[in-house]
Amino acid sequence: MGLILSAPGEAVAQTLSVDETVTLVRGVYYEGMPEEQAERIGPDGCAQLIEMLADPRESRSHAQVLLAIGICHPSGGFEAIRDWADTPREGEIDRATFRTWQALPAALGHLARHDPRALARLEAQLNESEAPTWTFRHHRGARLVSQSRRSAATCLARTGMPEAGAALDRVRGDASDQRFRDHLEGARRLHRESAGGLGLDAGRGAETGRGAEAARAEAGRPQTGRDADPARDAYIRGGFQGMAR
């Protein structure tokens, strides 16, 4: 790991080896896995991540593996994420599985910039109303639905993509759920900020064309889960750290 020079005076980050990739996703990070490191994962490392996500022996690292796949967007990345999400689960799940479920929207948000099926999957999660058939401690039923919807809204917003803005405008929801409505408004503000930071047009006309419809159809139904706060900082925390409460 390190820097290489591609031109006089120009330093370029070196691609991570497979061993370095494995070390990265197995690491313990109190502030979250460093995404700038995950951006350096090369094709061989990405292939290794897909194998790790399918290996139950690596379950303790699956949350970071999932996120890294979203960031490095390998061929087959969406299928790997989808297969993990669609694995049937019943009863009480363990902490590693719950943490991976929490990481799912963020992984899809990163991948959405490269694969429209990931964005369609996030939109489906945003509109989901059916609770998972599993539990984790006090996380169950409507609480999971609320958590999942909030996180999907946050991750769509952070992409800054016009298609994500359109999804946020199309969202279905209970008009009586003020907390979710406040969170959704926060997501729309964050989307405008994200689009501006990326130099994108935040205009949110409805998606059109067979490609968008096909992506939504292929994305299928995600796992579910949902909760909210209108203030921007609390809103972002609510979308991610708040899910662990």
Secondary structure, 3 states (H helix, E strand, C coil): CCEEEEECCEEEECCECHHHHHHHHHCCCCCCCCHHHHCCECHHHHHHHHHHHCCHHHHHHHHHHHHHHHHHCCCCHHHHHHHHHCCCCCEECCHHHHHHHHHHHHHHHHHCCCCHHHHHHHHHHHCCCCCCCEEECCECHHHHHHHHHHHHHHHHHHHCCHHHHHHHHHCCCCCCCHHHHHHHHHHHHHHHHHHHHHCCCCCCCCCCCHHHHHHHHHHCCCCCCCCCCCCHHHHHHHHCHHHHC
